[in-house]
Amino acid sequence: MPEFDLTIATPQKQLFKDKAESVNAPSEEGYMTILAGHAPLLANLTKGKVTIKAATDTKEFDITGGFIEVNEKGVIILVKQ
């Protein structure tokens, strides 16, 4: 499955920076799934779990809100934790 660069950070530290196959995040309109090649996007995130699927692993982070940006370089998620 195609991968993309994913960074997840809080104001204090970087939580994750690696390749991912998909990321699922809680937005104001429900959970959204981002895959490689997704259209550019900027959205608010709400309280919930961010789930990252990589080729060999799955990780989860609990968040209380934040922002997600998808662009041609990858995905950046800025969160309150």
N, CA, C and O atoms as a GROMACS GRO file, in nm:
protein
  324
    1MET      N    1   0.085  -0.118   0.000
    1MET     CA    2   0.000   0.000   0.000
    1MET      C    3   0.090   0.125   0.000
    1MET      O    4   0.192   0.126   0.069
    2PRO      N    5   0.055   0.228  -0.075
    2PRO     CA    6   0.136   0.352  -0.078
    2PRO      C    7   0.143   0.419   0.059
    2PRO      O    8   0.049   0.411   0.138
    3GLU      N    9   0.256   0.483   0.086
    3GLU     CA   10   0.277   0.550   0.214
    3GLU      C   11   0.296   0.700   0.194
    3GLU      O   12   0.321   0.747   0.083
    4PHE      N   13   0.282   0.774   0.305
    4PHE     CA   14   0.304   0.918   0.305
    4PHE      C   15   0.375   0.955   0.434
    4PHE      O   16   0.376   0.878   0.530
    5ASP      N   17   0.436   1.074   0.436
    5ASP     CA   18   0.503   1.124   0.556
    5ASP      C   19   0.398   1.177   0.653
    5ASP      O   20   0.309   1.252   0.614
    6LEU      N   21   0.410   1.136   0.779
    6LEU     CA   22   0.315   1.179   0.882
    6LEU      C   23   0.392   1.231   1.003
    6LEU      O   24   0.485   1.166   1.052
    7THR      N   25   0.352   1.348   1.050
    7THR     CA   26   0.408   1.406   1.173
    7THR      C   27   0.292   1.439   1.266
    7THR      O   28   0.194   1.500   1.225
    8ILE      N   29   0.305   1.398   1.392
    8ILE     CA   30   0.209   1.435   1.496
    8ILE      C   31   0.289   1.504   1.606
    8ILE      O   32   0.388   1.449   1.655
    9ALA      N   33   0.245   1.625   1.644
    9ALA     CA   34   0.319   1.701   1.745
    9ALA      C   35   0.224   1.777   1.836
    9ALA      O   36   0.114   1.814   1.797
   10THR      N   37   0.271   1.800   1.960
   10THR     CA   38   0.205   1.890   2.053
   10THR      C   39   0.290   2.016   2.058
   10THR      O   40   0.397   2.019   1.997
   11PRO      N   41   0.245   2.120   2.127
   11PRO     CA   42   0.331   2.238   2.142
   11PRO      C   43   0.463   2.206   2.215
   11PRO      O   44   0.562   2.278   2.198
   12GLN      N   45   0.465   2.100   2.295
   12GLN     CA   46   0.583   2.067   2.373
   12GLN      C   47   0.678   1.968   2.306
   12GLN      O   48   0.799   1.976   2.326
   13LYS      N   49   0.624   1.875   2.226
   13LYS     CA   50   0.712   1.771   2.172
   13LYS      C   51   0.651   1.704   2.048
   13LYS      O   52   0.532   1.716   2.020
   14GLN      N   53   0.736   1.634   1.978
   14GLN     CA   54   0.694   1.555   1.862
   14GLN      C   55   0.657   1.415   1.912
   14GLN      O   56   0.735   1.350   1.980
   15LEU      N   57   0.536   1.370   1.876
   15LEU     CA   58   0.490   1.238   1.920
   15LEU      C   59   0.520   1.128   1.819
   15LEU      O   60   0.545   1.014   1.856
   16PHE      N   61   0.517   1.164   1.689
   16PHE     CA   62   0.534   1.064   1.584
   16PHE      C   63   0.587   1.133   1.460
   16PHE      O   64   0.541   1.241   1.424
   17LYS      N   65   0.684   1.070   1.394
   17LYS     CA   66   0.731   1.119   1.264
   17LYS      C   67   0.784   0.998   1.188
   17LYS      O   68   0.890   0.945   1.221
   18ASP      N   69   0.710   0.955   1.086
   18ASP     CA   70   0.747   0.837   1.010
   18ASP      C   71   0.655   0.825   0.890
   18ASP      O   72   0.571   0.912   0.865
   19LYS      N   73   0.671   0.718   0.816
   19LYS     CA   74   0.581   0.687   0.705
   19LYS      C   75   0.456   0.618   0.760
   19LYS      O   76   0.462   0.545   0.859
   20ALA      N   77   0.342   0.641   0.695
   20ALA     CA   78   0.216   0.577   0.733
   20ALA      C   79   0.141   0.536   0.607
   20ALA      O   80   0.157   0.598   0.501
   21GLU      N   81   0.060   0.432   0.620
   21GLU     CA   82  -0.028   0.391   0.510
   21GLU      C   83  -0.163   0.460   0.522
   21GLU      O   84  -0.228   0.489   0.422
   22SER      N   85  -0.205   0.486   0.647
   22SER     CA   86  -0.331   0.558   0.670
   22SER      C   87  -0.330   0.619   0.808
   22SER      O   88  -0.257   0.574   0.897
   23VAL      N   89  -0.411   0.723   0.826
   23VAL     CA   90  -0.433   0.782   0.957
   23VAL      C   91  -0.580   0.812   0.968
   23VAL      O   92  -0.642   0.864   0.875
   24ASN      N   93  -0.637   0.779   1.084
   24ASN     CA   94  -0.778   0.801   1.112
   24ASN      C   95  -0.785   0.900   1.227
   24ASN      O   96  -0.725   0.876   1.332
   25ALA      N   97  -0.858   1.011   1.209
   25ALA     CA   98  -0.859   1.118   1.310
   25ALA      C   99  -1.001   1.170   1.330
   25ALA      O  100  -1.081   1.172   1.237
   26PRO      N  101  -1.032   1.214   1.454
   26PRO     CA  102  -1.166   1.265   1.486
   26PRO      C  103  -1.182   1.412   1.446
   26PRO      O  104  -1.120   1.500   1.506
   27SER      N  105  -1.265   1.439   1.347
   27SER     CA  106  -1.289   1.578   1.305
   27SER      C  107  -1.426   1.623   1.358
   27SER      O  108  -1.499   1.545   1.418
   28GLU      N  109  -1.457   1.749   1.334
   28GLU     CA  110  -1.585   1.803   1.379
   28GLU      C  111  -1.704   1.736   1.309
   28GLU      O  112  -1.817   1.743   1.358
   29GLU      N  113  -1.680   1.672   1.195
   29GLU     CA  114  -1.788   1.608   1.120
   29GLU      C  115  -1.781   1.456   1.126
   29GLU      O  116  -1.846   1.388   1.047
   30GLY      N  117  -1.702   1.403   1.219
   30GLY     CA  118  -1.687   1.259   1.233
   30GLY      C  119  -1.544   1.218   1.202
   30GLY      O  120  -1.461   1.300   1.165
   31TYR      N  121  -1.518   1.089   1.217
   31TYR     CA  122  -1.382   1.040   1.190
   31TYR      C  123  -1.351   1.047   1.042
   31TYR      O  124  -1.436   1.016   0.958
   32MET      N  125  -1.227   1.087   1.010
   32MET     CA  126  -1.182   1.092   0.871
   32MET      C  127  -1.061   1.002   0.856
   32MET      O  128  -0.979   0.991   0.947
   33THR      N  129  -1.051   0.937   0.741
   33THR     CA  130  -0.936   0.854   0.710
   33THR      C  131  -0.858   0.917   0.596
   33THR      O  132  -0.915   0.951   0.493
   34ILE      N  133  -0.728   0.932   0.616
   34ILE     CA  134  -0.639   0.990   0.516
   34ILE      C  135  -0.551   0.879   0.460
   34ILE      O  136  -0.490   0.804   0.536
   35LEU      N  137  -0.545   0.871   0.328
   35LEU     CA  138  -0.458   0.776   0.258
   35LEU      C  139  -0.363   0.855   0.169
   35LEU      O  140  -0.382   0.975   0.148
   36ALA      N  141  -0.260   0.789   0.118
   36ALA     CA  142  -0.166   0.854   0.026
   36ALA      C  143  -0.243   0.911  -0.094
   36ALA      O  144  -0.333   0.847  -0.147
   37GLY      N  145  -0.206   1.032  -0.135
   37GLY     CA  146  -0.272   1.095  -0.249
   37GLY      C  147  -0.399   1.171  -0.215
   37GLY      O  148  -0.469   1.217  -0.306
   38HIS      N  149  -0.431   1.184  -0.086
   38HIS     CA  150  -0.552   1.256  -0.045
   38HIS      C  151  -0.547   1.400  -0.093
   38HIS      O  152  -0.439   1.459  -0.101
   39ALA      N  153  -0.661   1.457  -0.124
   39ALA     CA  154  -0.669   1.598  -0.164
   39ALA      C  155  -0.623   1.687  -0.049
   39ALA      O  156  -0.637   1.651   0.067
   40PRO      N  157  -0.567   1.804  -0.081
   40PRO     CA  158  -0.527   1.898   0.025
   40PRO      C  159  -0.644   1.929   0.118
   40PRO      O  160  -0.759   1.940   0.074
   41LEU      N  161  -0.613   1.943   0.246
   41LEU     CA  162  -0.717   1.957   0.347
   41LEU      C  163  -0.661   2.029   0.469
   41LEU      O  164  -0.544   2.009   0.504
   42LEU      N  165  -0.742   2.111   0.532
   42LEU     CA  166  -0.712   2.169   0.662
   42LEU      C  167  -0.840   2.158   0.742
   42LEU      O  168  -0.944   2.208   0.700
   43ALA      N  169  -0.833   2.093   0.861
   43ALA     CA  170  -0.955   2.070   0.939
   43ALA      C  171  -0.925   2.075   1.088
   43ALA      O  172  -0.812   2.048   1.131
   44ASN      N  173  -1.028   2.109   1.166
   44ASN     CA  174  -1.021   2.103   1.312
   44ASN      C  175  -1.041   1.960   1.357
   44ASN      O  176  -1.121   1.886   1.299
   45LEU      N  177  -0.969   1.921   1.461
   45LEU     CA  178  -0.988   1.790   1.520
   45LEU      C  179  -1.054   1.804   1.656
   45LEU      O  180  -1.038   1.906   1.723
   46THR      N  181  -1.128   1.703   1.696
   46THR     CA  182  -1.198   1.703   1.824
   46THR      C  183  -1.141   1.592   1.912
   46THR      O  184  -1.049   1.521   1.872
   47LYS      N  185  -1.197   1.578   2.032
   47LYS     CA  186  -1.152   1.476   2.126
   47LYS      C  187  -1.176   1.337   2.068
   47LYS      O  188  -1.282   1.308   2.012
   48GLY      N  189  -1.075   1.251   2.083
   48GLY     CA  190  -1.088   1.113   2.035
   48GLY      C  191  -0.952   1.049   2.018
   48GLY      O  192  -0.854   1.092   2.078
   49LYS      N  193  -0.948   0.945   1.935
   49LYS     CA  194  -0.824   0.871   1.909
   49LYS      C  195  -0.776   0.895   1.767
   49LYS      O  196  -0.854   0.893   1.673
   50VAL      N  197  -0.646   0.918   1.753
   50VAL     CA  198  -0.581   0.920   1.623
   50VAL      C  199  -0.516   0.783   1.606
   50VAL      O  200  -0.435   0.742   1.690
   51THR      N  201  -0.552   0.713   1.499
   51THR     CA  202  -0.499   0.580   1.473
   51THR      C  203  -0.413   0.583   1.348
   51THR      O  204  -0.458   0.627   1.242
   52ILE      N  205  -0.290   0.536   1.362
   52ILE     CA  206  -0.194   0.533   1.251
   52ILE      C  207  -0.169   0.388   1.213
   52ILE      O  208  -0.138   0.306   1.298
   53LYS      N  209  -0.182   0.358   1.084
   53LYS     CA  210  -0.147   0.226   1.034
   53LYS      C  211  -0.025   0.238   0.945
   53LYS      O  212  -0.026   0.312   0.847
   54ALA      N  213   0.079   0.165   0.980
   54ALA     CA  214   0.201   0.157   0.901
   54ALA      C  215   0.213   0.014   0.849
   54ALA      O  216   0.131  -0.071   0.883
   55ALA      N  217   0.313  -0.012   0.770
   55ALA     CA  218   0.329  -0.143   0.708
   55ALA      C  219   0.335  -0.256   0.811
   55ALA      O  220   0.282  -0.364   0.788
   56THR      N  221   0.399  -0.231   0.926
   56THR     CA  222   0.418  -0.338   1.023
   56THR      C  223   0.358  -0.311   1.160
   56THR      O  224   0.372  -0.394   1.250
   57ASP      N  225   0.291  -0.198   1.179
   57ASP     CA  226   0.249  -0.159   1.313
   57ASP      C  227   0.126  -0.069   1.308
   57ASP      O  228   0.098  -0.005   1.206
   58THR      N  229   0.053  -0.065   1.418
   58THR     CA  230  -0.057   0.029   1.437
   58THR      C  231  -0.035   0.101   1.569
   58THR      O  232  -0.004   0.037   1.670
   59LYS      N  233  -0.049   0.234   1.569
   59LYS     CA  234  -0.032   0.313   1.691
   59LYS      C  235  -0.157   0.397   1.712
   59LYS      O  236  -0.225   0.434   1.617
   60GLU      N  237  -0.186   0.427   1.839
   60GLU     CA  238  -0.299   0.513   1.874
   60GLU      C  239  -0.255   0.621   1.971
   60GLU      O  240  -0.170   0.598   2.058
   61PHE      N  241  -0.312   0.740   1.955
   61PHE     CA  242  -0.288   0.852   2.045
   61PHE      C  243  -0.423   0.910   2.084
   61PHE      O  244  -0.508   0.934   1.998
   62ASP      N  245  -0.445   0.934   2.214
   62ASP     CA  246  -0.564   1.004   2.261
   62ASP      C  247  -0.537   1.154   2.250
   62ASP      O  248  -0.433   1.202   2.293
   63ILE      N  249  -0.633   1.227   2.191
   63ILE     CA  250  -0.618   1.372   2.179
   63ILE      C  251  -0.742   1.441   2.232
   63ILE      O  252  -0.848   1.380   2.243
   64THR      N  253  -0.728   1.569   2.267
   64THR     CA  254  -0.843   1.648   2.311
   64THR      C  255  -0.882   1.753   2.209
   64THR      O  256  -0.975   1.830   2.232
   65GLY      N  257  -0.811   1.756   2.096
   65GLY     CA  258  -0.841   1.850   1.989
   65GLY      C  259  -0.714   1.886   1.915
   65GLY      O  260  -0.605   1.845   1.954
   66GLY      N  261  -0.729   1.964   1.809
   66GLY     CA  262  -0.613   2.007   1.732
   66GLY      C  263  -0.650   2.038   1.588
   66GLY      O  264  -0.764   2.073   1.557
   67PHE      N  265  -0.550   2.025   1.500
   67PHE     CA  266  -0.566   2.055   1.358
   67PHE      C  267  -0.495   1.950   1.276
   67PHE      O  268  -0.396   1.892   1.320
   68ILE      N  269  -0.546   1.926   1.155
   68ILE     CA  270  -0.479   1.838   1.060
   68ILE      C  271  -0.462   1.912   0.929
   68ILE      O  272  -0.554   1.979   0.881
   69GLU      N  273  -0.343   1.901   0.872
   69GLU     CA  274  -0.317   1.958   0.740
   69GLU      C  275  -0.264   1.847   0.649
   69GLU      O  276  -0.170   1.776   0.683
   70VAL      N  277  -0.328   1.834   0.533
   70VAL     CA  278  -0.285   1.739   0.430
   70VAL      C  279  -0.240   1.821   0.311
   70VAL      O  280  -0.315   1.905   0.261
   71ASN      N  281  -0.117   1.795   0.264
   71ASN     CA  282  -0.069   1.863   0.144
   71ASN      C  283   0.018   1.766   0.065
   71ASN      O  284   0.030   1.649   0.100
   72GLU      N  285   0.079   1.815  -0.042
   72GLU     CA  286   0.157   1.727  -0.130
   72GLU      C  287   0.281   1.671  -0.061
   72GLU      O  288   0.336   1.571  -0.108
   73LYS      N  289   0.326   1.731   0.048
   73LYS     CA  290   0.443   1.682   0.121
   73LYS      C  291   0.409   1.577   0.225
   73LYS      O  292   0.498   1.504   0.270
   74GLY      N  293   0.283   1.566   0.263
   74GLY     CA  294   0.242   1.470   0.364
   74GLY      C  295   0.132   1.522   0.454
   74GLY      O  296   0.053   1.607   0.414
   75VAL      N  297   0.129   1.471   0.577
   75VAL     CA  298   0.025   1.507   0.673
   75VAL      C  299   0.090   1.554   0.803
   75VAL      O  300   0.183   1.492   0.854
   76ILE      N  301   0.040   1.666   0.854
   76ILE     CA  302   0.085   1.720   0.982
   76ILE      C  303  -0.037   1.731   1.072
   76ILE      O  304  -0.139   1.788   1.034
   77ILE      N  305  -0.025   1.675   1.192
   77ILE     CA  306  -0.132   1.684   1.290
   77ILE      C  307  -0.075   1.754   1.413
   77ILE      O  308   0.021   1.708   1.473
   78LEU      N  309  -0.135   1.866   1.449
   78LEU     CA  310  -0.099   1.940   1.569
   78LEU      C  311  -0.210   1.918   1.671
   78LEU      O  312  -0.326   1.947   1.644
   79VAL      N  313  -0.173   1.867   1.788
   79VAL     CA  314  -0.275   1.824   1.884
   79VAL      C  315  -0.254   1.883   2.022
   79VAL      O  316  -0.143   1.921   2.061
   80LYS      N  317  -0.365   1.888   2.094
   80LYS     CA  318  -0.363   1.908   2.240
   80LYS      C  319  -0.379   1.767   2.295
   80LYS      O  320  -0.461   1.690   2.245
   81GLN      N  321  -0.302   1.732   2.395
   81GLN     CA  322  -0.308   1.595   2.443
   81GLN      C  323  -0.352   1.589   2.585
   81GLN      O  324  -0.363   1.480   2.642
   0.00000   0.00000   0.00000
